Structure formats: C-alpha cells, structure tokens
Amino acid sequence: MKIGILGYGNLGKGVEAAVMAAPDMELVGVFSRRDPSKVKTESGVKAYAAADLETMQDAIDVLIICGGSATDLPEMTPKYAALYNVIDSFDTHARIPEHFGNVDAAAKKAGKIGIISCGWDPGMFSLNRLYADSVLPGGKAYTFWGRGVSQGHSDAIRRIEGVLDARQYTIPVPAAVERVRNGENPELTTREKHTRECFVVVEEGADKARIENEIKTMPNYFSDYDTTVHFISMEELQRDHAGLPHGGSVIYTGSTKTASGEKKHVIEYSLKLDSNPEFTGSVLTAYARAAYRLNKAGESGAKTVFDIAPAQLSPLSGDEIRAHFL
C-alpha cells in the first residue's frame, strides 16, 4: 500500500521510520508547508509541497496527517478526507465528537475512510478503558500520563505569540496513583491527578507575564491543572530537553458479585516510551493499514480505534495471528 505523510516534524519522522520498516508499505513522499527543496528526509524519500496533494490521489492509498491538534488537524483532516483515506492523532479529548463529525461528513461524501485520534491516548489507552469497562461494567477507570513530554501541549505553547520553542512535561501525582493501585477508588479532580511543567524559550523582549498567563489559562490544555512555567534559553532547551520520552498507565478497578460475596479486581495497562513520536507514529502506521483494507472492502466515513478489529492492524495473515498470538 502506498503511503503519504503530511507534516515532517517529530511525528512525521516517527511515521516515516514505521512505514519504512513495514513489509507491506511503500512511502510515496513527505508533504510539507515548507519549501520542499529545503526538506531533507531521513529515508531519502522525495519531499513535496503540501499543495501537490491536490493532484496525487492516484499515487497515494493512505495519507497520514502529522499536524498539531490545536489548529492544524481540525482543518487538515476534513480537507484531505475529501481526497484520500486519512489517519490523524487528534488529541483534544473535549473536541473529538465535533472533529469526528466533520471528518465523517467529508469522508463519506468522497467514499474514503478517515481514522481519527490514533496514538496511545487517545488510542491504545482508549481501547484499554473500553475493554476494562466492558469486562467489569460499572467500575472506575483512572488514566495517568507521564512523566513525559506531551507533543500536543508543547505545540500549543509554541503557537503563542512570542514563543520560539517549548517542552511541556505531564507529571502524575504519586499519592493519587498509589491510592488507585491500592483499590481505594478515590474521587480525583483533574488537578489532583497531574501537574504540568513547562520549559519555554521566548523571543528577545517578549512579555513573559502575558505568555505565562496565556499558558496557564489555556482551555483544554492547562487551565484545569497546577502548571509551572520556566523561561529558559534555547541552549538549555536543546541541552536538557532534547528527548521526547513519555508513558503512563490506565488503571481500572471493578468487582464481581456472587452469593459468596464481592471480589475486587484491578486491571492495569502501562507504557514506558523512549520516544513518544516514534511510538505514536508506529500506531498511526498500523491504523493506515486498517484504513486501506476497510476502504478496499467498500467502507467509508470516519472511524476511531473502537471501530477497528485488531486483525486489521497486522501485516500477518489470519492463520499466522491465530497461531502466534491467540
């Protein structure tokens, strides 16, 4: 299957690595809003201008869109779902229903598939929340992220006027995690579960007080959290915050009841990622395989990870999957 990548930042490079490693995929090209002559890809694949996507439908089976959730994906994914099967990693949880509706309308009209909000949260963590709730209905799901760099939150900070670069770390509150693992089923507010720590490089003469206020009051990103903002130099950022690790866990507590009494159960799924964008890119690439197969089977419209059977993600045959994993 022939894959295109729109956007060549950290996530785009992660997708590139995953596609190049896939036995059943070919990377057609990387598409960028930058001058393509100045984009050097790590795989050596050709870089194109984003405008070239208007005329390359015959060359690409699935377009993986690697933009930010704050402003890019709400516009890009519906736009390109009218032309291609598309995948994105839209992660503004509060706006997923709206985004799904926009992509669904465009994809159905074009006869294409659009799988949104792929990655690990939303994505793999979403699946584990649903699996646990289906097996033990009425339990409680707790999700903890980090300690790690959030690409979406870092991107949201970079969109603020006067900001040159930024890294945002999401940090679980240890006491909250311990209470959940102990089966206490605490009622935790958003603020009680995580803190956010931001390292920000600004333009010379920028109004730091305004920037800090914009960060701390940003809805859907920072306003519901205790947030610390550090202003540092570009040299410090590159020296101390060059990596993009992340991880976290979904912990679900539920129970079963019989005549002999109630039994408690704890389900936990966790990730420890050296590279958030490379792992997320690998998830997007697996779902590109599913989008291609579903569209070939005549399906169209928007989908989420909940709608995709696991076998659709694997390059292996059904016989191989049953023999090795069941």
Stockholm file with secondary structure:
# STOCKHOLM 1.0

chainA/1-326         MKIGILGYGNLGKGVEAAVMAAPDMELVGVFSRRDPSKVKTESGVKAYAAADLETMQDAIDVLIICGGSATDLPEMTPKYAALYNVIDSFDTHARIPEHFGNVDAAAKKAGKIGIISCGWDPGMFSLNRLYADSVLPGGKAYTFWGRGVSQGHSDAIRRIEGVLDARQYTIPVPAAVERVRNGENPELTTREKHTRECFVVVEEGADKARIENEIKTMPNYFSDYDTTVHFISMEELQRDHAGLPHGGSVIYTGSTKTASGEKKHVIEYSLKLDSNPEFTGSVLTAYARAAYRLNKAGESGAKTVFDIAPAQLSPLSGDEIRAHFL
#=GR chainA/1-326 SS CEEEEECCSHHHHHHHHHHHHCTTCEEEEEEESSCGGGCCCSSCCCEEEGGGGGGCGGGCSEEEECCCTTTTHHHHHHHHHTTSEEECCCCCGGGHHHHHHHHHHHHHHHTCEEECSCSBTTBHHHHHHHHHHHHSTTCEEEEEECSEECHHHHHHHHTSTTEEEEEEEEEECHHHHHHHHTTCCCCCCHHHHEEEEEEEEECTTCCHHHHHHHHHTCTTTTTTSEEEEEECCHHHHHHHSCCCCEEEEEEEEEEEEETTEEEEEEEEEEEEESCHHHHHHHHHHHHHHHHHHHHHTTCCEEECGGGSCGGGGCSSCHHHHHHHHC
#=GC SS_cons         CEEEEECCSHHHHHHHHHHHHCTTCEEEEEEESSCGGGCCCSSCCCEEEGGGGGGCGGGCSEEEECCCTTTTHHHHHHHHHTTSEEECCCCCGGGHHHHHHHHHHHHHHHTCEEECSCSBTTBHHHHHHHHHHHHSTTCEEEEEECSEECHHHHHHHHTSTTEEEEEEEEEECHHHHHHHHTTCCCCCCHHHHEEEEEEEEECTTCCHHHHHHHHHTCTTTTTTSEEEEEECCHHHHHHHSCCCCEEEEEEEEEEEEETTEEEEEEEEEEEEESCHHHHHHHHHHHHHHHHHHHHHTTCCEEECGGGSCGGGGCSSCHHHHHHHHC
//
